[in-house]
Amino acid sequence: MDIIQVSNLKKSFGNQEVLRDVSFSVKKNEVVAVIGPSGSGKSTMLRSLVNLEQVNGGSIRVQDDYLVKDGVYAGNQEIKQITSRMGMVFQHFNLFPHLTVKENLEIAPRVVKGEASSDIQRKSAELLEKVGLSDKADAYPAKLSGGQKQRVAIARALMMNPQILLFDEPTSALDPELTGEVLQVIKQLAQEHMTMMVVTHEMGFAREVANQIMFMDKGEFVESGTPEQLFTNAKFERTKSFLHRALK
Amino acid sequence: MSVDYILSITKPMLEGAQMTVLLFIIAILLSIPLGFLITLMAKSNNKALSWFAHTYVYVMRGTPLLLQLLFICFGLPLLPVVGEYLVMDRFVAACVGFVLNYAAYFAEIFRGGLLSIDKGQYEAAQVLGFSKWQTTNKIILPQMFRVALPAVANESITLVKDTALLYAVAVPELLHFAQTAVNRDFTIVPFFIAGIIYLLMTLLLTLFFKWLEKRFKFE
């Protein structure tokens, strides 16, 4: 079953086309890595899925509902309902600096969903343990390393029980020695069959964890395939030359 | 110079200082929310509201507070037709002037605070499903107040000293009693005492804001 189906997505900033006719789908329990050079439209594509960018044409279907159909958006209430099924992890974490780690996790379920306090606390404790940060529950984000912040951000997104988790270059803002701990958490989620879409420059990680790798270039979806197919047997010259450069 | 003399002139000054403190409290309590409202108007998509807020800030910051006080106390009653309904108690009129004036400064301080908040905060809140109102209330405001705190502290201290302008509209306050004593007794001492009372008030404020800043350090 498809969690997300995207067809003919188009988006321009002024004269510049950043997405040209992008189509793809993500199945339940699948991990999709999106790779491609800087400025290829990967992030814009990902951000369109949660309505942080508005597209100029095409369709985005999440499960059975259209966020946008042939360039026409659903109503506000529907948009909210549809995007609530997706979680997002940002390159720069975007934790709330005025809240402790625990409060960062608990604020959305409390304010947005109005869940019971005891349930929320049980869940936040569980998730903090999962990302290995139980001892930081009462710390403010300012006191955390980049890797720790990103693990908190992942836990915060998981608090809302998303059907799919989107990652926008989750390790690009981290010091190299801190990327491992974040990738490890994503890997663990993959083993638990969380559906995920990860925009990344970490080729090794993409190859190891993804079921499907999507290559984008100049706003176009060029090709996709299993890591094996793409890394050893890409169909297009630009995929090959990108991978060649990226793996060097 | 006897202790008795000092006590005898300090007493009316402290009574005058009550006026100062009262004005300070009223002005702070009303001008901060009003200032925030003006910030929201300035940022509103509604052109008329935004224009009004910017013009308001321009006029209030661009003219002397003393002129505004005189205008409200002595100018408004001279207006034809409506003037007679605009005669206010001097102290009330002064409060209105201070609130309107300081709201403009606070509006600018809060606008600066809002500008300092990263757009990633809005995006994270949106993706987590917060409504606009929830985002403002739970995410943006607390951060804005934290950023604005040092500037708010500064403005509050200015306000303590600006209360001396009550003198100009003949509301008896701290400085008024000091000046009276100086004229009557030909001594500079009352000015020193007035200075010390102002310093004590600003010291209290400074300590209070230091404490607030520490309390909301988020570390």
Chai-1 contact restraints between the chains, C-beta under 6 A:
chainA,res_idxA,chainB,res_idxB,connection_type,confidence,min_distance_angstrom,max_distance_angstrom,comment,restraint_id
A,V50,B,V127,contact,1.0,0.0,6.0,A-B,restraint_1
A,L52,B,E123,contact,1.0,0.0,6.0,A-B,restraint_2
A,S84,B,G129,contact,1.0,0.0,6.0,A-B,restraint_3
A,M88,B,V127,contact,1.0,0.0,6.0,A-B,restraint_4
A,H92,B,G120,contact,1.0,0.0,6.0,A-B,restraint_5
A,N94,B,G120,contact,1.0,0.0,6.0,A-B,restraint_6
A,N94,B,A124,contact,1.0,0.0,6.0,A-B,restraint_7
A,F96,B,I139,contact,1.0,0.0,6.0,A-B,restraint_8
A,P97,B,F218,contact,1.0,0.0,6.0,A-B,restraint_9
A,H98,B,P142,contact,1.0,0.0,6.0,A-B,restraint_10
A,H98,B,Q143,contact,1.0,0.0,6.0,A-B,restraint_11
A,H98,B,F218,contact,1.0,0.0,6.0,A-B,restraint_12
A,A108,B,L128,contact,1.0,0.0,6.0,A-B,restraint_13
A,V111,B,Q134,contact,1.0,0.0,6.0,A-B,restraint_14
A,V111,B,K138,contact,1.0,0.0,6.0,A-B,restraint_15
A,V112,B,G129,contact,1.0,0.0,6.0,A-B,restraint_16
A,V112,B,F130,contact,1.0,0.0,6.0,A-B,restraint_17
A,Y140,B,F218,contact,1.0,0.0,6.0,A-B,restraint_18
A,Y140,B,E219,contact,1.0,0.0,6.0,A-B,restraint_19
A,A142,B,E219,contact,1.0,0.0,6.0,A-B,restraint_20
